[in-house]
């Protein structure tokens, strides 16, 4: 197949994949019926509901709610403590819609009497009331007071009232609108004003009641606080009297000063003791060679120690000087050493004396420190006792002050609250009373209709886009390539006809109009460029003569009409065209061309399968006819053929050629001569094999292999050549007789030669050369001529059950025969889906042309059909999009 040429033809009908505004407009235009129906229904419904809805009037009264403030004083003076604005307004908003206020207005205006004009009369006459709220009961006695009688459900009246009441706040102001809806404009105004007035009254009563309760509470608290103040003052006085305290300030100052002086004196004495202790410790650790103690003030101030130290230094200096002139045992050296020891003993004695003196001073300092510490501790105890008494007195004093301050505050607030309760004022007032409305607020018929038009203008296209999105069918040529994935052969647009007529009449109108040179509107008009015919002609140049199978996934796709029109155009191009109607489920080609369907394909198949092959003459049934019928019927047995003095026996196993055996003298057997001539066996071996063949009747080939004269692999090629020569010889017979004996074929399991060669291609080639006498005559008698170079093989109406694999095999054989007579064959087959008993007929032709009707099947169904074709190894040439709405 020349794919380049077909792609060039495809490009003539491919468009851009990008979506533009015109694509969305085309969707709306395509779905305009949905848009129009939705718009008409919506507008009509809105207009009808607006027309039948009762008139409702709204009356609005406006009130002002100012911030609530009370003159309350605190410790710093009088302030205005305002309640938080946001909280008060939310509270007022909910109070305006309270059920208690609604019930008060209902009873105040006696709306329960005026709800239905026939209410009073009906209740007096013990009748039910139509249109009244649920809860009306018969036997009502009309009362003179304003309260609702007990046998009427108040809840329903209040619910009805609140449903018709609307409270709205004016943004950024303290204003509230009180609106009421009613079918009576006078009642709406009266109820709105009454509701505002009742709320103001309720607010004043609530404030006065709260003030009275607050004043009573303050008086009670004031009396209790007065008693607490007197009790705390008495306790403070008794405490001072019991502890004989005039003033705590002077005593606390004296005790504190004494405590400071004692602490300072103790610190001084402790420092002196520590100094003595240090000197004493150093003196106790005195050694003659140590010079540290001589820097102490006590040692430096002692003249005896200083003289002895100076004398000792002189003696040691003199010893040093003399040691250079005299030895250590010299008398002078000995005297000097004796003097040094004497001086050192005296010095140590003086240091001990000074240490005892320092020890005595240290003991005195320690005694003074202990005495000062005792005095300091006693003073601390006295100070803490005084502080504890002062603290208790301070607590009593603060309690007196707190009670006094709280008493003064309560007294002042009681006076102020009593003064505020005298004034009968409210922070709520009516700014504008409700007036009787002149026009109803609902229904707004014109506005509703305009709004419905706007909604339909938006929702209508959206609904169209939704239907388009949910429509998962193949609609455009782009869908064939993008969503189906096979080439597009042609797109056949859909045109509406001006006059009614069947598909057949329109088809022949198109044919006749072309013959007459006139133009008529037709529902099936091929694309002007004849793209499908161009693709078929390209294919014809590659595989003449081809067979095109027209398939569709489901019925009603238009494949029969497209096949008929394509056949007509190909015949006009000078080709000899045959149309085969293999759609035995719903055949239609004979209807399109107005031909008889009593003798057709099914009848030909029935006649072929009824032919007698048990015995007969080769003049009535050719060799190819016999081989074909045995293969179709899957028969097993041996076919004996006799032509003059020649006889051949052909063995078949389930319709397949198994072996050919000649009845002539085995010595003249062709395969034996081939083996001897090739040097594979000797003449003696062949003679022995022939003798065994004559005795046992076993095949010569089996005997040669079983005897070990030759291996099966070596025998294979000569054996195959022998079978081919026998087939060529057999197909050359034009006369003679045949006899078929059904039964099992002897296979010689103990030494079977396992050759499984397929001779079908050779048999088909020989049959094309020799012809099928009976089959050709049978199928030719069912073909009808439509016009010049255009023929039709209708489906036929045979009683034989068709549609199985035997039907497909016979039809395939018919097509092989017909290919020799026609340039192109177009086969109309049954739909692929929804036909459980219909086998796939893809093996009948060279190429499959899938016809898809735009907007008819989902993509999933078409993919399922294509998968069926691919599973059968079909060659899909492409698709034809039918009824494409351009």
LINSULVEN-V292616 format. One record per backbone hydrogen bond with DSSP energy under -1.0 kcal/mol. NH is the residue of the N-H (numbers start at 1). CO is the residue of the C=O. E is the energy in kcal/mol with one decimal. If there is no record, write none. Layout:
nh=NH co=CO e=E
nh=NH co=CO e=E
This chain:
nh=3 co=1 e=-1.5
nh=6 co=2 e=-1.6
nh=7 co=3 e=-2.4
nh=8 co=4 e=-2.1
nh=9 co=5 e=-1.9
nh=10 co=6 e=-2.4
nh=11 co=7 e=-2.0
nh=12 co=9 e=-1.1
nh=13 co=10 e=-2.1
nh=24 co=20 e=-1.3
nh=25 co=21 e=-2.4
nh=26 co=22 e=-2.1
nh=27 co=23 e=-1.7
nh=28 co=24 e=-2.1
nh=29 co=25 e=-2.5
nh=30 co=26 e=-2.6
nh=31 co=27 e=-2.5
nh=32 co=29 e=-1.2
nh=35 co=31 e=-1.9
nh=36 co=32 e=-3.0
nh=37 co=33 e=-2.5
nh=38 co=34 e=-2.4
nh=39 co=35 e=-2.5
nh=40 co=36 e=-2.8
nh=41 co=37 e=-2.5
nh=42 co=38 e=-2.5
nh=43 co=39 e=-2.8
nh=44 co=40 e=-2.6
nh=45 co=41 e=-2.4
nh=46 co=42 e=-2.5
nh=47 co=43 e=-2.6
nh=48 co=44 e=-2.6
nh=49 co=45 e=-2.7
nh=50 co=46 e=-2.3
nh=51 co=47 e=-1.9
nh=52 co=48 e=-2.2
nh=53 co=49 e=-1.1
nh=56 co=442 e=-2.8
nh=57 co=182 e=-3.2
nh=59 co=180 e=-2.0
nh=61 co=178 e=-2.8
nh=62 co=432 e=-2.8
nh=63 co=176 e=-2.5
nh=64 co=429 e=-3.1
nh=65 co=174 e=-2.4
nh=66 co=427 e=-3.1
nh=72 co=70 e=-1.3
nh=72 co=79 e=-1.4
nh=74 co=77 e=-3.0
nh=77 co=74 e=-1.1
nh=79 co=72 e=-2.2
nh=81 co=70 e=-1.0
nh=82 co=80 e=-1.1
nh=83 co=68 e=-1.6
nh=88 co=84 e=-2.2
nh=89 co=85 e=-2.2
nh=90 co=86 e=-2.0
nh=91 co=87 e=-2.2
nh=92 co=88 e=-2.7
nh=93 co=89 e=-2.4
nh=94 co=90 e=-1.9
nh=95 co=91 e=-2.3
nh=96 co=92 e=-2.2
nh=98 co=95 e=-1.6
nh=102 co=98 e=-1.8
nh=103 co=99 e=-2.6
nh=104 co=100 e=-2.0
nh=105 co=101 e=-2.1
nh=106 co=102 e=-2.5
nh=107 co=103 e=-2.4
nh=108 co=104 e=-2.3
nh=109 co=105 e=-2.7
nh=111 co=106 e=-2.1
nh=113 co=110 e=-1.6
nh=114 co=110 e=-1.3
nh=115 co=111 e=-1.1
nh=119 co=116 e=-2.4
nh=122 co=118 e=-2.5
nh=123 co=119 e=-2.8
nh=124 co=120 e=-2.3
nh=125 co=121 e=-2.2
nh=127 co=122 e=-3.5
nh=136 co=133 e=-1.2
nh=152 co=149 e=-1.3
nh=157 co=153 e=-1.0
nh=158 co=154 e=-2.6
nh=159 co=155 e=-2.6
nh=160 co=156 e=-2.4
nh=161 co=157 e=-2.3
nh=162 co=158 e=-2.8
nh=163 co=159 e=-2.0
nh=164 co=160 e=-1.1
nh=166 co=179 e=-2.6
nh=168 co=177 e=-2.1
nh=170 co=175 e=-2.4
nh=173 co=170 e=-1.4
nh=176 co=63 e=-2.4
nh=177 co=168 e=-3.6
nh=178 co=61 e=-3.7
nh=179 co=166 e=-2.9
nh=180 co=59 e=-2.0
nh=181 co=164 e=-2.3
nh=182 co=57 e=-2.3
nh=188 co=184 e=-2.1
nh=189 co=185 e=-1.9
nh=190 co=186 e=-2.5
nh=191 co=187 e=-2.8
nh=192 co=188 e=-2.0
nh=193 co=189 e=-2.2
nh=194 co=190 e=-2.2
nh=195 co=191 e=-2.5
nh=196 co=192 e=-1.9
nh=197 co=193 e=-2.5
nh=198 co=194 e=-2.7
nh=199 co=195 e=-1.9
nh=200 co=196 e=-2.0
nh=201 co=197 e=-2.5
nh=202 co=198 e=-2.5
nh=203 co=199 e=-2.4
nh=204 co=200 e=-2.3
nh=205 co=201 e=-2.4
nh=206 co=202 e=-2.2
nh=207 co=203 e=-2.2
nh=208 co=204 e=-2.7
nh=209 co=205 e=-2.4
nh=210 co=206 e=-2.3
nh=211 co=207 e=-2.5
nh=212 co=208 e=-2.3
nh=213 co=209 e=-2.3
nh=214 co=210 e=-2.5
nh=215 co=211 e=-2.5
nh=216 co=212 e=-2.4
nh=217 co=213 e=-2.0
nh=218 co=214 e=-2.3
nh=219 co=215 e=-2.1
nh=220 co=216 e=-1.9
nh=221 co=217 e=-2.4
nh=222 co=218 e=-2.5
nh=223 co=219 e=-2.0
nh=224 co=220 e=-2.0
nh=225 co=221 e=-2.3
nh=226 co=222 e=-2.0
nh=227 co=223 e=-1.7
nh=228 co=224 e=-1.9
nh=229 co=225 e=-2.2
nh=230 co=226 e=-2.1
nh=231 co=227 e=-2.1
nh=232 co=228 e=-2.2
nh=233 co=229 e=-2.1
nh=234 co=230 e=-2.0
nh=235 co=231 e=-1.9
nh=236 co=232 e=-1.7
nh=237 co=233 e=-1.8
nh=238 co=234 e=-2.1
nh=239 co=235 e=-1.6
nh=240 co=236 e=-1.6
nh=241 co=237 e=-2.0
nh=242 co=238 e=-2.3
nh=243 co=239 e=-1.7
nh=245 co=240 e=-2.2
nh=252 co=248 e=-1.9
nh=253 co=249 e=-1.6
nh=254 co=250 e=-2.2
nh=255 co=251 e=-2.3
nh=256 co=252 e=-1.7
nh=257 co=253 e=-2.0
nh=258 co=254 e=-2.4
nh=259 co=255 e=-2.0
nh=260 co=256 e=-1.5
nh=261 co=257 e=-2.4
nh=262 co=258 e=-2.5
nh=263 co=259 e=-1.6
nh=264 co=260 e=-2.0
nh=265 co=261 e=-2.4
nh=266 co=262 e=-2.3
nh=267 co=263 e=-1.7
nh=268 co=264 e=-1.9
nh=269 co=265 e=-2.4
nh=270 co=266 e=-2.2
nh=271 co=267 e=-1.7
nh=272 co=268 e=-2.0
nh=273 co=269 e=-2.4
nh=274 co=270 e=-2.0
nh=275 co=271 e=-1.9
nh=276 co=272 e=-2.3
nh=277 co=273 e=-2.5
nh=278 co=274 e=-1.8
nh=279 co=275 e=-2.1
nh=280 co=276 e=-2.6
nh=281 co=277 e=-2.1
nh=282 co=278 e=-2.0
nh=283 co=279 e=-2.4
nh=284 co=280 e=-2.2
nh=285 co=281 e=-1.0
nh=286 co=283 e=-1.6
nh=290 co=287 e=-1.5
nh=295 co=292 e=-1.3
nh=296 co=293 e=-1.6
nh=300 co=296 e=-3.0
nh=301 co=297 e=-1.7
nh=302 co=299 e=-1.4
nh=306 co=302 e=-1.7
nh=307 co=303 e=-2.5
nh=308 co=304 e=-2.6
nh=309 co=305 e=-2.1
nh=310 co=306 e=-2.1
nh=311 co=307 e=-2.5
nh=312 co=308 e=-2.4
nh=313 co=309 e=-1.8
nh=314 co=310 e=-2.0
nh=315 co=311 e=-2.3
nh=316 co=312 e=-2.1
nh=317 co=313 e=-1.9
nh=318 co=314 e=-2.6
nh=319 co=315 e=-2.4
nh=320 co=316 e=-1.6
nh=321 co=317 e=-1.9
nh=322 co=318 e=-2.6
nh=323 co=319 e=-1.9
nh=325 co=322 e=-1.6
nh=326 co=322 e=-2.8
nh=330 co=327 e=-1.4
nh=334 co=330 e=-2.5
nh=335 co=331 e=-2.5
nh=336 co=332 e=-2.4
nh=337 co=333 e=-2.4
nh=338 co=334 e=-2.1
nh=339 co=335 e=-2.4
nh=340 co=336 e=-2.2
nh=341 co=337 e=-2.1
nh=342 co=338 e=-1.9
nh=343 co=339 e=-2.3
nh=344 co=340 e=-2.4
nh=345 co=341 e=-2.1
nh=346 co=342 e=-1.8
nh=347 co=343 e=-2.4
nh=348 co=344 e=-2.5
nh=349 co=345 e=-2.0
nh=350 co=346 e=-2.0
nh=351 co=347 e=-2.1
nh=352 co=348 e=-2.0
nh=353 co=349 e=-1.8
nh=354 co=350 e=-2.3
nh=355 co=351 e=-2.1
nh=356 co=352 e=-2.1
nh=357 co=353 e=-1.7
nh=358 co=354 e=-2.1
nh=359 co=355 e=-2.1
nh=360 co=356 e=-1.8
nh=361 co=357 e=-1.8
nh=362 co=358 e=-2.2
nh=363 co=359 e=-2.1
nh=364 co=360 e=-1.8
nh=365 co=361 e=-2.1
nh=366 co=362 e=-2.2
nh=367 co=363 e=-2.0
nh=368 co=364 e=-2.3
nh=369 co=365 e=-2.1
nh=370 co=366 e=-2.2
nh=371 co=367 e=-2.0
nh=372 co=368 e=-2.3
nh=373 co=369 e=-2.2
nh=374 co=370 e=-1.9
nh=375 co=371 e=-1.9
nh=376 co=372 e=-2.1
nh=377 co=373 e=-2.4
nh=378 co=374 e=-2.1
nh=379 co=375 e=-1.9
nh=380 co=376 e=-2.1
nh=381 co=377 e=-2.1
nh=382 co=378 e=-1.9
nh=383 co=379 e=-2.2
nh=384 co=380 e=-2.7
nh=385 co=381 e=-2.2
nh=386 co=382 e=-2.0
nh=387 co=383 e=-2.4
nh=388 co=384 e=-2.4
nh=389 co=385 e=-1.9
nh=390 co=386 e=-2.1
nh=391 co=387 e=-2.6
nh=392 co=388 e=-2.2
nh=393 co=389 e=-2.0
nh=394 co=390 e=-2.2
nh=395 co=391 e=-2.3
nh=396 co=392 e=-2.0
nh=397 co=393 e=-2.1
nh=398 co=394 e=-2.9
nh=399 co=395 e=-2.3
nh=400 co=396 e=-1.8
nh=401 co=397 e=-2.3
nh=402 co=398 e=-3.0
nh=403 co=399 e=-2.4
nh=404 co=400 e=-2.0
nh=405 co=401 e=-2.7
nh=406 co=402 e=-2.8
nh=407 co=403 e=-2.0
nh=408 co=404 e=-2.2
nh=409 co=405 e=-2.3
nh=410 co=406 e=-2.5
nh=411 co=407 e=-2.2
nh=412 co=408 e=-2.2
nh=413 co=409 e=-2.6
nh=414 co=410 e=-2.4
nh=415 co=411 e=-1.7
nh=416 co=412 e=-2.3
nh=417 co=413 e=-3.1
nh=418 co=414 e=-2.1
nh=419 co=415 e=-1.8
nh=420 co=416 e=-2.3
nh=421 co=417 e=-2.1
nh=425 co=423 e=-1.1
nh=429 co=64 e=-1.9
nh=431 co=62 e=-2.4
nh=432 co=62 e=-2.0
nh=441 co=56 e=-2.6
nh=442 co=56 e=-1.4
nh=445 co=443 e=-1.3
nh=448 co=444 e=-3.1
nh=449 co=445 e=-2.4
nh=450 co=446 e=-2.6
nh=451 co=447 e=-2.8
nh=452 co=448 e=-2.6
nh=453 co=449 e=-2.2
nh=454 co=450 e=-2.3
nh=455 co=451 e=-2.7
nh=456 co=452 e=-2.6
nh=457 co=453 e=-2.1
nh=458 co=454 e=-1.2
nh=459 co=455 e=-4.0
nh=460 co=456 e=-2.0
nh=462 co=458 e=-1.6
nh=463 co=459 e=-2.9
nh=464 co=460 e=-2.2
nh=465 co=461 e=-3.0
nh=466 co=462 e=-2.3
nh=467 co=463 e=-2.6
nh=468 co=464 e=-2.3
nh=469 co=465 e=-2.5
nh=470 co=466 e=-2.8
nh=471 co=467 e=-1.2
nh=472 co=470 e=-1.2
nh=474 co=857 e=-1.3
nh=480 co=476 e=-1.0
nh=481 co=477 e=-1.2
nh=482 co=478 e=-3.2
nh=483 co=479 e=-2.0
nh=484 co=479 e=-1.4
nh=485 co=480 e=-1.3
nh=486 co=480 e=-1.2
nh=489 co=879 e=-3.3
nh=490 co=879 e=-1.1
nh=492 co=881 e=-3.5
nh=494 co=884 e=-1.8
nh=506 co=502 e=-2.2
nh=507 co=503 e=-2.5
nh=508 co=504 e=-2.5
nh=509 co=505 e=-2.1
nh=510 co=506 e=-2.0
nh=511 co=507 e=-1.8
nh=512 co=508 e=-2.9
nh=513 co=509 e=-2.7
nh=514 co=510 e=-1.8
nh=515 co=511 e=-1.9
nh=516 co=512 e=-2.5
nh=517 co=513 e=-1.0
nh=518 co=513 e=-2.1
nh=530 co=527 e=-2.2
nh=534 co=530 e=-2.3
nh=535 co=531 e=-2.4
nh=536 co=532 e=-2.3
nh=537 co=533 e=-2.5
nh=538 co=534 e=-2.1
nh=539 co=535 e=-1.9
nh=540 co=536 e=-2.1
nh=541 co=537 e=-1.3
nh=542 co=539 e=-1.0
nh=543 co=539 e=-1.9
nh=548 co=825 e=-2.9
nh=549 co=847 e=-3.0
nh=550 co=827 e=-3.1
nh=551 co=849 e=-2.7
nh=562 co=558 e=-2.0
nh=563 co=559 e=-2.5
nh=564 co=560 e=-2.4
nh=565 co=561 e=-2.5
nh=566 co=562 e=-2.5
nh=567 co=563 e=-2.7
nh=568 co=564 e=-2.1
nh=569 co=565 e=-2.1
nh=570 co=566 e=-2.5
nh=571 co=567 e=-2.3
nh=572 co=568 e=-1.8
nh=573 co=569 e=-1.0
nh=574 co=571 e=-1.6
nh=575 co=570 e=-1.7
nh=577 co=789 e=-2.5
nh=578 co=824 e=-1.9
nh=579 co=791 e=-2.4
nh=580 co=826 e=-3.0
nh=581 co=793 e=-2.8
nh=582 co=580 e=-1.2
nh=582 co=828 e=-2.4
nh=584 co=582 e=-1.5
nh=592 co=588 e=-2.3
nh=593 co=589 e=-2.0
nh=595 co=590 e=-2.9
nh=601 co=794 e=-3.1
nh=602 co=795 e=-2.8
nh=604 co=600 e=-2.2
nh=605 co=601 e=-2.5
nh=606 co=602 e=-2.2
nh=607 co=603 e=-2.2
nh=608 co=604 e=-2.3
nh=609 co=605 e=-2.5
nh=611 co=608 e=-1.5
nh=616 co=738 e=-1.7
nh=618 co=736 e=-2.3
nh=620 co=617 e=-1.0
nh=621 co=617 e=-1.8
nh=626 co=622 e=-2.2
nh=627 co=623 e=-2.7
nh=628 co=624 e=-2.8
nh=629 co=625 e=-2.5
nh=630 co=626 e=-2.4
nh=631 co=627 e=-2.1
nh=632 co=628 e=-2.7
nh=633 co=629 e=-2.5
nh=635 co=630 e=-1.8
nh=637 co=652 e=-2.0
nh=638 co=741 e=-1.9
nh=639 co=650 e=-3.7
nh=640 co=739 e=-3.2
nh=641 co=648 e=-3.0
nh=642 co=737 e=-2.3
nh=643 co=646 e=-2.9
nh=646 co=643 e=-1.9
nh=648 co=641 e=-2.5
nh=649 co=661 e=-3.0
nh=650 co=639 e=-3.1
nh=651 co=659 e=-3.5
nh=652 co=637 e=-3.1
nh=653 co=656 e=-2.8
nh=655 co=635 e=-2.9
nh=656 co=653 e=-1.5
nh=658 co=651 e=-3.2
nh=659 co=651 e=-1.2
nh=661 co=649 e=-2.9
nh=663 co=647 e=-2.0
nh=668 co=665 e=-1.9
nh=669 co=666 e=-1.9
nh=673 co=669 e=-1.9
nh=674 co=670 e=-2.2
nh=675 co=671 e=-2.1
nh=676 co=672 e=-2.2
nh=677 co=673 e=-2.6
nh=678 co=674 e=-1.9
nh=679 co=676 e=-1.1
nh=680 co=675 e=-2.5
nh=681 co=675 e=-1.1
nh=686 co=682 e=-2.2
nh=687 co=683 e=-2.6
nh=688 co=684 e=-2.7
nh=689 co=685 e=-2.4
nh=690 co=686 e=-2.5
nh=691 co=687 e=-2.3
nh=692 co=688 e=-2.2
nh=693 co=689 e=-2.1
nh=694 co=690 e=-2.2
nh=695 co=691 e=-1.7
nh=696 co=692 e=-2.9
nh=697 co=693 e=-2.1
nh=703 co=699 e=-1.9
nh=704 co=700 e=-2.4
nh=705 co=701 e=-2.1
nh=706 co=702 e=-2.8
nh=707 co=703 e=-2.1
nh=708 co=705 e=-1.1
nh=709 co=704 e=-1.8
nh=715 co=711 e=-2.1
nh=716 co=712 e=-1.2
nh=719 co=715 e=-2.6
nh=720 co=716 e=-2.4
nh=721 co=717 e=-2.4
nh=722 co=718 e=-2.3
nh=723 co=719 e=-2.2
nh=724 co=720 e=-2.3
nh=725 co=721 e=-2.2
nh=726 co=722 e=-2.2
nh=727 co=723 e=-2.3
nh=728 co=724 e=-2.6
nh=729 co=725 e=-2.2
nh=730 co=726 e=-2.5
nh=731 co=727 e=-2.7
nh=733 co=730 e=-1.5
nh=737 co=642 e=-2.2
nh=738 co=616 e=-2.3
nh=739 co=640 e=-1.7
nh=740 co=614 e=-3.5
nh=741 co=638 e=-2.6
nh=743 co=636 e=-2.3
nh=751 co=748 e=-1.7
nh=755 co=753 e=-2.3
nh=763 co=759 e=-2.5
nh=764 co=760 e=-2.9
nh=765 co=761 e=-2.3
nh=766 co=762 e=-2.6
nh=767 co=763 e=-2.3
nh=768 co=764 e=-1.9
nh=769 co=765 e=-1.3
nh=770 co=766 e=-2.5
nh=771 co=767 e=-3.6
nh=776 co=772 e=-1.9
nh=777 co=773 e=-1.6
nh=778 co=774 e=-2.3
nh=779 co=775 e=-2.6
nh=780 co=776 e=-2.1
nh=781 co=777 e=-1.4
nh=782 co=779 e=-1.1
nh=784 co=792 e=-3.0
nh=786 co=790 e=-2.3
nh=787 co=790 e=-1.8
nh=790 co=787 e=-2.2
nh=791 co=577 e=-2.4
nh=792 co=784 e=-3.0
nh=793 co=579 e=-3.5
nh=808 co=804 e=-1.6
nh=809 co=805 e=-2.4
nh=810 co=806 e=-2.4
nh=811 co=807 e=-2.3
nh=812 co=808 e=-2.5
nh=813 co=809 e=-2.0
nh=814 co=810 e=-2.4
nh=815 co=811 e=-2.4
nh=816 co=812 e=-1.8
nh=817 co=813 e=-1.9
nh=818 co=814 e=-2.7
nh=819 co=815 e=-2.0
nh=820 co=817 e=-1.0
nh=821 co=818 e=-1.8
nh=822 co=818 e=-1.6
nh=823 co=576 e=-1.8
nh=824 co=576 e=-1.5
nh=825 co=546 e=-1.9
nh=826 co=578 e=-2.9
nh=827 co=548 e=-3.2
nh=828 co=580 e=-3.3
nh=829 co=550 e=-1.6
nh=832 co=552 e=-2.3
nh=833 co=553 e=-2.2
nh=838 co=835 e=-1.4
nh=839 co=803 e=-1.1
nh=844 co=841 e=-1.1
nh=846 co=547 e=-2.0
nh=847 co=547 e=-1.7
nh=848 co=875 e=-2.6
nh=849 co=549 e=-3.3
nh=850 co=878 e=-2.4
nh=851 co=551 e=-3.2
nh=852 co=880 e=-2.9
nh=854 co=882 e=-3.3
nh=855 co=474 e=-3.6
nh=856 co=853 e=-1.7
nh=859 co=472 e=-2.6
nh=862 co=858 e=-1.8
nh=863 co=859 e=-2.6
nh=864 co=860 e=-2.0
nh=865 co=861 e=-2.0
nh=866 co=862 e=-2.5
nh=867 co=863 e=-2.6
nh=868 co=864 e=-1.8
nh=869 co=865 e=-1.9
nh=870 co=866 e=-2.8
nh=871 co=867 e=-2.4
nh=873 co=870 e=-1.8
nh=874 co=869 e=-2.2
nh=877 co=848 e=-2.1
nh=878 co=848 e=-1.2
nh=879 co=487 e=-2.4
nh=880 co=850 e=-2.6
nh=881 co=490 e=-2.5
nh=882 co=852 e=-3.5
nh=884 co=492 e=-2.4
nh=886 co=884 e=-1.3
